[in-house]
Amino acid sequence: MQQTISDTIKILLVDDSADVRRKLTRLLSAPDRLLFEAETAEIALQLITENDFDVIFLDIMLPFGVSGLDVLKKAKEIRPELGSVIVLTGWQESSTKMEAELLGATYLVKAPFDRQQILEEFNRALVRRRPA
């Protein structure tokens, strides 16, 4: 059976660290997945404007004074039916976690980089986005 574009899972990785984006790319790459990368809020929002992502991995601390939560709020304005968002960050402030969750995102801490936890959350995000 041939795969169609609609079967392709689109994933956006937003993190200013090339190392984190590289780790996520290695972890999440598969033939049925299309991965996009953004190192700034501006690039992320442009990609969100142009694409309907199934899952977005979003760092909190981005360059140029814009936070991942700012990106999430703006992304929800651009796409009210925004895909599942997983905040993957080193920022461990409870108020930030609470705000991310109130905005509908799942909150994971990226240090240490827990491959199993990230994959489990990714799979849950896909189920939420594409119910059977």
BAVEXDO-206489 format. One record per atom (N, C-alpha, C, O): residue in one letter; chain; atom name; x, y, z. Coordinates in Angstrom, 2 decimals. Layout:
BEGIN
   resn   chain   name         u         v         w
      a       A     CA         X         Y         Z
...
end
This chain:
BEGIN
   resn   chain   name         u         v         w
      m       A      N      0.84     -1.17      0.00
      m       A     CA      0.00      0.00      0.00
      m       A      C      0.89      1.24      0.00
      m       A      O      1.82      1.35      0.80
      q       A      N      0.61      2.16     -0.89
      q       A     CA      1.41      3.37     -1.01
      q       A      C      0.93      4.43     -0.03
      q       A      O     -0.27      4.62      0.18
      q       A      N      1.89      5.09      0.57
      q       A     CA      1.59      6.14      1.54
      q       A      C      1.22      7.42      0.82
      q       A      O      1.81      7.76     -0.21
      t       A      N      0.22      8.12      1.36
      t       A     CA     -0.17      9.40      0.79
      t       A      C      0.32     10.52      1.68
      t       A      O      0.73     10.29      2.82
      i       A      N      0.28     11.73      1.16
      i       A     CA      0.70     12.90      1.94
      i       A      C     -0.12     13.01      3.22
      i       A      O      0.41     13.38      4.27
      s       A      N     -1.42     12.69      3.15
      s       A     CA     -2.27     12.82      4.34
      s       A      C     -1.88     11.81      5.43
      s       A      O     -2.22     12.01      6.59
      d       A      N     -1.18     10.72      5.05
      d       A     CA     -0.71      9.74      6.03
      d       A      C      0.58     10.17      6.70
      d       A      O      0.98      9.60      7.71
      t       A      N      1.24     11.16      6.14
      t       A     CA      2.53     11.61      6.66
      t       A      C      2.33     12.41      7.94
      t       A      O      1.50     13.31      8.00
      i       A      N      3.10     12.08      8.95
      i       A     CA      3.05     12.79     10.23
      i       A      C      4.04     13.94     10.16
      i       A      O      5.24     13.74      9.93
      k       A      N      3.53     15.15     10.35
      k       A     CA      4.38     16.34     10.30
      k       A      C      4.74     16.77     11.72
      k       A      O      3.88     16.95     12.58
      i       A      N      6.04     16.93     11.93
      i       A     CA      6.57     17.25     13.25
      i       A      C      7.43     18.50     13.14
      i       A      O      8.26     18.62     12.24
      l       A      N      7.24     19.43     14.07
      l       A     CA      8.06     20.64     14.14
      l       A      C      8.90     20.59     15.41
      l       A      O      8.37     20.39     16.51
      l       A      N     10.20     20.78     15.26
      l       A     CA     11.14     20.82     16.38
      l       A      C     11.62     22.26     16.55
      l       A      O     12.33     22.79     15.69
      v       A      N     11.23     22.88     17.65
      v       A     CA     11.60     24.28     17.90
      v       A      C     12.55     24.32     19.10
      v       A      O     12.13     24.12     20.24
      d       A      N     13.81     24.58     18.83
      d       A     CA     14.80     24.66     19.89
      d       A      C     16.01     25.40     19.34
      d       A      O     16.41     25.17     18.20
      d       A      N     16.59     26.29     20.13
      d       A     CA     17.76     27.04     19.66
      d       A      C     19.03     26.19     19.70
      d       A      O     20.07     26.61     19.19
      s       A      N     18.95     25.01     20.30
      s       A     CA     20.11     24.12     20.37
      s       A      C     20.09     23.14     19.20
      s       A      O     19.19     22.31     19.09
      a       A      N     21.10     23.24     18.34
      a       A     CA     21.21     22.31     17.21
      a       A      C     21.38     20.88     17.73
      a       A      O     20.91     19.93     17.09
      d       A      N     22.05     20.71     18.86
      d       A     CA     22.27     19.39     19.44
      d       A      C     20.93     18.75     19.83
      d       A      O     20.71     17.57     19.56
      v       A      N     20.06     19.51     20.47
      v       A     CA     18.74     18.98     20.86
      v       A      C     17.93     18.64     19.61
      v       A      O     17.30     17.59     19.56
      r       A      N     17.93     19.52     18.62
      r       A     CA     17.19     19.24     17.38
      r       A      C     17.73     17.98     16.71
      r       A      O     16.96     17.18     16.18
      r       A      N     19.04     17.79     16.72
      r       A     CA     19.66     16.61     16.11
      r       A      C     19.24     15.35     16.86
      r       A      O     18.91     14.34     16.24
      k       A      N     19.25     15.39     18.21
      k       A     CA     18.84     14.23     19.01
      k       A      C     17.38     13.88     18.73
      k       A      O     17.04     12.71     18.56
      l       A      N     16.52     14.89     18.68
      l       A     CA     15.10     14.64     18.41
      l       A      C     14.90     14.09     16.99
      l       A      O     14.07     13.20     16.78
      t       A      N     15.65     14.61     16.05
      t       A     CA     15.54     14.12     14.67
      t       A      C     15.91     12.65     14.61
      t       A      O     15.20     11.86     13.98
      r       A      N     17.01     12.27     15.25
      r       A     CA     17.42     10.86     15.26
      r       A      C     16.35      9.99     15.94
      r       A      O     16.06      8.88     15.48
      l       A      N     15.78     10.48     17.02
      l       A     CA     14.80      9.72     17.79
      l       A      C     13.48      9.55     17.04
      l       A      O     12.86      8.49     17.11
      l       A      N     13.05     10.59     16.34
      l       A     CA     11.70     10.61     15.77
      l       A      C     11.64     10.27     14.28
      l       A      O     10.55     10.09     13.74
      s       A      N     12.77     10.19     13.61
      s       A     CA     12.77      9.94     12.17
      s       A      C     12.18      8.58     11.84
      s       A      O     12.48      7.58     12.49
      a       A      N     11.34      8.57     10.81
      a       A     CA     10.72      7.34     10.30
      a       A      C     10.20      7.65      8.91
      a       A      O      9.98      8.81      8.57
      p       A      N     10.00      6.62      8.09
      p       A     CA      9.54      6.86      6.72
      p       A      C      8.20      7.61      6.62
      p       A      O      7.96      8.32      5.64
      d       A      N      7.34      7.46      7.62
      d       A     CA      6.02      8.11      7.56
      d       A      C      6.01      9.48      8.24
      d       A      O      4.94     10.03      8.49
      r       A      N      7.19     10.02      8.53
      r       A     CA      7.27     11.30      9.25
      r       A      C      8.08     12.32      8.48
      r       A      O      9.09     12.00      7.84
      l       A      N      7.62     13.55      8.55
      l       A     CA      8.31     14.68      7.93
      l       A      C      8.66     15.65      9.05
      l       A      O      7.78     16.18      9.72
      l       A      N      9.96     15.87      9.26
      l       A     CA     10.41     16.73     10.35
      l       A      C     10.87     18.08      9.83
      l       A      O     11.56     18.17      8.82
      f       A      N     10.46     19.13     10.53
      f       A     CA     10.87     20.49     10.25
      f       A      C     11.58     21.00     11.49
      f       A      O     11.27     20.59     12.60
      e       A      N     12.55     21.90     11.29
      e       A     CA     13.30     22.46     12.41
      e       A      C     13.23     23.98     12.40
      e       A      O     13.21     24.61     11.34
      a       A      N     13.18     24.55     13.61
      a       A     CA     13.23     26.00     13.76
      a       A      C     14.09     26.31     14.98
      a       A      O     13.91     25.71     16.05
      e       A      N     15.02     27.26     14.81
      e       A     CA     15.85     27.64     15.96
      e       A      C     15.40     28.95     16.59
      e       A      O     15.92     29.35     17.63
      t       A      N     14.45     29.62     15.96
      t       A     CA     13.92     30.88     16.51
      t       A      C     12.40     30.87     16.47
      t       A      O     11.78     30.08     15.75
      a       A      N     11.80     31.75     17.25
      a       A     CA     10.35     31.90     17.26
      a       A      C      9.84     32.34     15.90
      a       A      O      8.81     31.86     15.43
      e       A      N     10.57     33.23     15.26
      e       A     CA     10.15     33.75     13.96
      e       A      C     10.04     32.63     12.92
      e       A      O      9.06     32.55     12.18
      i       A      N     11.06     31.77     12.87
      i       A     CA     11.05     30.66     11.93
      i       A      C      9.92     29.69     12.28
      i       A      O      9.21     29.21     11.40
      a       A      N      9.76     29.41     13.57
      a       A     CA      8.70     28.49     14.01
      a       A      C      7.33     28.99     13.59
      a       A      O      6.53     28.23     13.06
      l       A      N      7.05     30.27     13.81
      l       A     CA      5.74     30.82     13.47
      l       A      C      5.51     30.84     11.96
      l       A      O      4.39     30.63     11.50
      q       A      N      6.56     31.08     11.19
      q       A     CA      6.43     31.02      9.74
      q       A      C      6.07     29.60      9.29
      q       A      O      5.19     29.41      8.44
      l       A      N      6.75     28.61      9.86
      l       A     CA      6.46     27.22      9.52
      l       A      C      5.05     26.81      9.94
      l       A      O      4.37     26.08      9.23
      i       A      N      4.61     27.29     11.10
      i       A     CA      3.25     26.98     11.58
      i       A      C      2.21     27.63     10.67
      i       A      O      1.14     27.07     10.45
      t       A      N      2.52     28.81     10.16
      t       A     CA      1.62     29.48      9.22
      t       A      C      1.47     28.66      7.93
      t       A      O      0.39     28.59      7.35
      e       A      N      2.56     28.06      7.50
      e       A     CA      2.60     27.34      6.21
      e       A      C      2.22     25.87      6.30
      e       A      O      1.91     25.26      5.27
      n       A      N      2.22     25.28      7.50
      n       A     CA      2.03     23.83      7.64
      n       A      C      1.09     23.51      8.80
      n       A      O      1.02     24.24      9.79
      d       A      N      0.39     22.41      8.66
      d       A     CA     -0.46     21.89      9.73
      d       A      C      0.30     20.74     10.38
      d       A      O      0.34     19.63      9.84
      f       A      N      0.91     21.00     11.54
      f       A     CA      1.74     20.00     12.20
      f       A      C      0.89     19.11     13.11
      f       A      O     -0.05     19.57     13.75
      d       A      N      1.25     17.84     13.14
      d       A     CA      0.59     16.90     14.04
      d       A      C      1.14     17.05     15.45
      d       A      O      0.39     17.00     16.43
      v       A      N      2.45     17.24     15.55
      v       A     CA      3.11     17.37     16.85
      v       A      C      4.18     18.45     16.74
      v       A      O      4.93     18.53     15.76
      i       A      N      4.22     19.30     17.77
      i       A     CA      5.24     20.35     17.86
      i       A      C      6.00     20.16     19.17
      i       A      O      5.41     20.12     20.24
      f       A      N      7.32     20.04     19.06
      f       A     CA      8.19     20.04     20.24
      f       A      C      8.70     21.47     20.39
      f       A      O      9.23     22.04     19.44
      l       A      N      8.53     22.03     21.57
      l       A     CA      8.77     23.46     21.75
      l       A      C      9.60     23.73     23.00
      l       A      O      9.23     23.34     24.11
      d       A      N     10.73     24.40     22.81
      d       A     CA     11.57     24.82     23.93
      d       A      C     11.00     26.10     24.51
      d       A      O     10.35     26.87     23.80
      i       A      N     11.22     26.35     25.79
      i       A     CA     10.74     27.59     26.42
      i       A      C     11.71     28.74     26.18
      i       A      O     11.30     29.85     25.83
      m       A      N     13.00     28.46     26.35
      m       A     CA     14.00     29.52     26.24
      m       A      C     14.50     29.61     24.79
      m       A      O     15.31     28.80     24.34
      l       A      N     14.00     30.62     24.08
      l       A     CA     14.39     30.85     22.69
      l       A      C     15.15     32.17     22.60
      l       A      O     15.03     33.01     23.49
      p       A      N     15.92     32.36     21.54
      p       A     CA     16.69     33.60     21.41
      p       A      C     15.81     34.82     21.13
      p       A      O     14.64     34.69     20.76
      f       A      N     16.39     35.98     21.30
      f       A     CA     15.78     37.28     20.99
      f       A      C     14.62     37.64     21.90
      f       A      O     13.74     38.40     21.51
      g       A      N     14.62     37.10     23.13
      g       A     CA     13.64     37.52     24.13
      g       A      C     12.22     37.01     23.94
      g       A      O     11.31     37.50     24.60
      v       A      N     12.02     36.06     23.06
      v       A     CA     10.70     35.49     22.86
      v       A      C     10.70     34.09     23.46
      v       A      O     11.59     33.29     23.18
      s       A      N      9.71     33.80     24.30
      s       A     CA      9.67     32.48     24.93
      s       A      C      8.84     31.50     24.10
      s       A      O      8.08     31.89     23.21
      g       A      N      9.02     30.24     24.40
      g       A     CA      8.21     29.21     23.76
      g       A      C      6.74     29.39     24.05
      g       A      O      5.89     29.07     23.21
      l       A      N      6.41     29.91     25.23
      l       A     CA      5.00     30.16     25.56
      l       A      C      4.43     31.27     24.68
      l       A      O      3.27     31.22     24.30
      d       A      N      5.26     32.28     24.35
      d       A     CA      4.83     33.32     23.41
      d       A      C      4.53     32.69     22.05
      d       A      O      3.54     33.03     21.41
      v       A      N      5.39     31.78     21.63
      v       A     CA      5.20     31.09     20.35
      v       A      C      3.90     30.28     20.39
      v       A      O      3.13     30.30     19.44
      l       A      N      3.67     29.58     21.49
      l       A     CA      2.48     28.75     21.62
      l       A      C      1.21     29.60     21.54
      l       A      O      0.25     29.24     20.85
      k       A      N      1.19     30.72     22.23
      k       A     CA      0.02     31.60     22.19
      k       A      C     -0.24     32.12     20.78
      k       A      O     -1.38     32.09     20.31
      k       A      N      0.80     32.57     20.11
      k       A     CA      0.66     33.10     18.76
      k       A      C      0.27     31.98     17.78
      k       A      O     -0.53     32.19     16.87
      a       A      N      0.84     30.80     17.97
      a       A     CA      0.53     29.66     17.10
      a       A      C     -0.94     29.29     17.20
      a       A      O     -1.56     28.92     16.20
      k       A      N     -1.51     29.37     18.40
      k       A     CA     -2.93     29.07     18.58
      k       A      C     -3.81     30.12     17.90
      k       A      O     -4.93     29.82     17.48
      e       A      N     -3.32     31.35     17.79
      e       A     CA     -4.05     32.38     17.04
      e       A      C     -4.00     32.07     15.54
      e       A      O     -4.99     32.20     14.84
      i       A      N     -2.83     31.65     15.07
      i       A     CA     -2.64     31.34     13.65
      i       A      C     -3.45     30.10     13.27
      i       A      O     -4.11     30.08     12.23
      r       A      N     -3.40     29.08     14.11
      r       A     CA     -4.07     27.80     13.86
      r       A      C     -4.85     27.37     15.10
      r       A      O     -4.29     26.71     15.98
      p       A      N     -6.11     27.74     15.18
      p       A     CA     -6.91     27.34     16.35
      p       A      C     -6.92     25.82     16.56
      p       A      O     -7.04     25.36     17.70
      e       A      N     -6.80     25.05     15.49
      e       A     CA     -6.75     23.58     15.60
      e       A      C     -5.30     23.12     15.58
      e       A      O     -4.94     22.19     14.86
      l       A      N     -4.48     23.77     16.37
      l       A     CA     -3.06     23.46     16.44
      l       A      C     -2.84     22.02     16.87
      l       A      O     -3.57     21.49     17.71
      g       A      N     -1.84     21.38     16.28
      g       A     CA     -1.51     20.00     16.66
      g       A      C     -1.09     19.92     18.12
      g       A      O     -1.05     20.92     18.83
      s       A      N     -0.79     18.72     18.54
      s       A     CA     -0.35     18.49     19.92
      s       A      C      1.00     19.17     20.14
      s       A      O      1.90     19.08     19.30
      v       A      N      1.14     19.83     21.28
      v       A     CA      2.38     20.54     21.59
      v       A      C      3.01     19.89     22.83
      v       A      O      2.36     19.71     23.86
      i       A      N      4.29     19.56     22.69
      i       A     CA      5.07     19.04     23.80
      i       A      C      6.15     20.05     24.10
      i       A      O      7.06     20.26     23.30
      v       A      N      6.05     20.68     25.25
      v       A     CA      7.09     21.61     25.68
      v       A      C      8.22     20.74     26.24
      v       A      O      8.03     20.00     27.20
      l       A      N      9.37     20.84     25.62
      l       A     CA     10.55     20.08     26.03
      l       A      C     11.62     21.09     26.38
      l       A      O     12.21     21.71     25.50
      t       A      N     11.86     21.25     27.68
      t       A     CA     12.67     22.37     28.12
      t       A      C     13.55     22.02     29.31
      t       A      O     13.30     21.05     30.02
      g       A      N     14.56     22.82     29.51
      g       A     CA     15.39     22.73     30.70
      g       A      C     14.88     23.65     31.80
      g       A      O     15.37     23.63     32.92
      w       A      N     13.88     24.47     31.45
      w       A     CA     13.30     25.45     32.36
      w       A      C     12.34     24.74     33.29
      w       A      O     11.33     24.19     32.84
      q       A      N     12.62     24.73     34.61
      q       A     CA     11.83     23.95     35.55
      q       A      C     11.11     24.83     36.56
      q       A      O     11.22     24.61     37.77
      e       A      N     10.40     25.80     36.09
      e       A     CA      9.65     26.68     36.98
      e       A      C      8.18     26.24     36.98
      e       A      O      7.59     26.06     35.92
      s       A      N      7.60     26.06     38.17
      s       A     CA      6.24     25.52     38.25
      s       A      C      5.21     26.43     37.58
      s       A      O      4.25     25.93     36.99
      s       A      N      5.39     27.73     37.65
      s       A     CA      4.42     28.63     37.01
      s       A      C      4.48     28.50     35.48
      s       A      O      3.46     28.61     34.81
      t       A      N      5.68     28.27     34.94
      t       A     CA      5.83     28.06     33.50
      t       A      C      5.17     26.76     33.09
      t       A      O      4.48     26.70     32.08
      k       A      N      5.38     25.71     33.88
      k       A     CA      4.75     24.42     33.61
      k       A      C      3.23     24.56     33.63
      k       A      O      2.54     24.06     32.75
      m       A      N      2.72     25.25     34.63
      m       A     CA      1.27     25.42     34.76
      m       A      C      0.72     26.20     33.57
      m       A      O     -0.33     25.84     33.03
      e       A      N      1.40     27.27     33.15
      e       A     CA      0.94     28.06     32.02
      e       A      C      0.94     27.23     30.73
      e       A      O      0.01     27.31     29.94
      a       A      N      1.99     26.45     30.53
      a       A     CA      2.06     25.59     29.34
      a       A      C      0.90     24.60     29.33
      a       A      O      0.27     24.38     28.29
      e       A      N      0.62     24.01     30.47
      e       A     CA     -0.48     23.04     30.55
      e       A      C     -1.84     23.71     30.36
      e       A      O     -2.73     23.13     29.74
      l       A      N     -2.00     24.93     30.88
      l       A     CA     -3.25     25.67     30.66
      l       A      C     -3.45     25.99     29.18
      l       A      O     -4.59     26.10     28.72
      l       A      N     -2.36     26.13     28.46
      l       A     CA     -2.43     26.38     27.02
      l       A      C     -2.59     25.09     26.22
      l       A      O     -2.62     25.12     24.99
      g       A      N     -2.68     23.95     26.92
      g       A     CA     -2.93     22.68     26.25
      g       A      C     -1.70     21.88     25.90
      g       A      O     -1.80     20.87     25.21
      a       A      N     -0.53     22.30     26.37
      a       A     CA      0.71     21.60     26.05
      a       A      C      1.06     20.59     27.14
      a       A      O      0.66     20.73     28.29
      t       A      N      1.81     19.58     26.75
      t       A     CA      2.41     18.65     27.69
      t       A      C      3.80     19.20     28.02
      t       A      O      4.46     19.76     27.15
      y       A      N      4.23     19.05     29.25
      y       A     CA      5.48     19.65     29.71
      y       A      C      6.47     18.57     30.11
      y       A      O      6.20     17.78     31.02
      l       A      N      7.61     18.51     29.43
      l       A     CA      8.67     17.57     29.75
      l       A      C      9.98     18.32     29.97
      l       A      O     10.25     19.34     29.32
      v       A      N     10.78     17.82     30.89
      v       A     CA     12.10     18.40     31.13
      v       A      C     13.10     17.63     30.27
      v       A      O     13.09     16.40     30.25
      k       A      N     13.97     18.37     29.56
      k       A     CA     14.86     17.72     28.60
      k       A      C     16.21     17.30     29.15
      k       A      O     17.01     16.69     28.44
      a       A      N     16.48     17.62     30.40
      a       A     CA     17.75     17.18     30.98
      a       A      C     17.46     16.39     32.25
      a       A      O     16.91     16.96     33.20
      p       A      N     17.78     15.13     32.30
      p       A     CA     18.46     14.38     31.24
      p       A      C     17.51     14.07     30.08
      p       A      O     16.29     14.03     30.25
      f       A      N     18.08     13.84     28.92
      f       A     CA     17.32     13.55     27.71
      f       A      C     16.79     12.12     27.80
      f       A      O     17.53     11.17     27.57
      d       A      N     15.51     11.97     28.15
      d       A     CA     14.90     10.67     28.37
      d       A      C     14.20     10.21     27.09
      d       A      O     13.04     10.56     26.86
      r       A      N     14.91      9.44     26.29
      r       A     CA     14.38      9.00     24.99
      r       A      C     13.04      8.28     25.14
      r       A      O     12.12      8.53     24.37
      q       A      N     12.93      7.39     26.12
      q       A     CA     11.71      6.61     26.31
      q       A      C     10.53      7.51     26.66
      q       A      O      9.44      7.36     26.10
      q       A      N     10.74      8.43     27.57
      q       A     CA      9.67      9.35     27.97
      q       A      C      9.24     10.22     26.78
      q       A      O      8.04     10.46     26.59
      i       A      N     10.19     10.69     26.00
      i       A     CA      9.87     11.52     24.83
      i       A      C      9.05     10.71     23.83
      i       A      O      8.06     11.21     23.29
      l       A      N      9.46      9.47     23.56
      l       A     CA      8.72      8.63     22.61
      l       A      C      7.31      8.31     23.12
      l       A      O      6.35      8.32     22.34
      e       A      N      7.18      8.04     24.41
      e       A     CA      5.86      7.77     24.97
      e       A      C      4.95      8.99     24.83
      e       A      O      3.78      8.86     24.45
      e       A      N      5.48     10.15     25.13
      e       A     CA      4.67     11.37     25.02
      e       A      C      4.34     11.68     23.57
      e       A      O      3.24     12.14     23.27
      f       A      N      5.28     11.43     22.67
      f       A     CA      5.04     11.62     21.24
      f       A      C      3.89     10.72     20.78
      f       A      O      3.00     11.18     20.06
      n       A      N      3.92      9.46     21.18
      n       A     CA      2.86      8.53     20.78
      n       A      C      1.50      8.94     21.36
      n       A      O      0.49      8.83     20.68
      r       A      N      1.48      9.42     22.59
      r       A     CA      0.22      9.93     23.18
      r       A      C     -0.26     11.15     22.40
      r       A      O     -1.46     11.31     22.16
      a       A      N      0.67     12.01     22.01
      a       A     CA      0.30     13.21     21.24
      a       A      C     -0.33     12.82     19.90
      a       A      O     -1.28     13.46     19.46
      l       A      N      0.20     11.79     19.27
      l       A     CA     -0.36     11.34     17.99
      l       A      C     -1.78     10.81     18.18
      l       A      O     -2.65     11.06     17.34
      v       A      N     -2.01     10.08     19.26
      v       A     CA     -3.34      9.56     19.53
      v       A      C     -4.32     10.72     19.74
      v       A      O     -5.45     10.68     19.25
      r       A      N     -3.88     11.74     20.47
      r       A     CA     -4.75     12.91     20.71
      r       A      C     -5.03     13.62     19.40
      r       A      O     -6.15     14.11     19.19
      r       A      N     -4.06     13.70     18.53
      r       A     CA     -4.19     14.44     17.27
      r       A      C     -4.96     13.65     16.23
      r       A      O     -5.76     14.21     15.48
      r       A      N     -4.72     12.34     16.17
      r       A     CA     -5.32     11.50     15.13
      r       A      C     -6.05     10.33     15.77
      r       A      O     -5.56      9.20     15.73
      p       A      N     -7.21     10.58     16.36
      p       A     CA     -7.93      9.47     17.01
      p       A      C     -8.31      8.38     15.99
      p       A      O     -8.56      8.66     14.82
      a       A      N     -8.34      7.16     16.48
      a       A     CA     -8.64      6.01     15.59
      a       A      C    -10.09      6.03     15.12
      a       A      O    -10.51      5.14     14.38
end
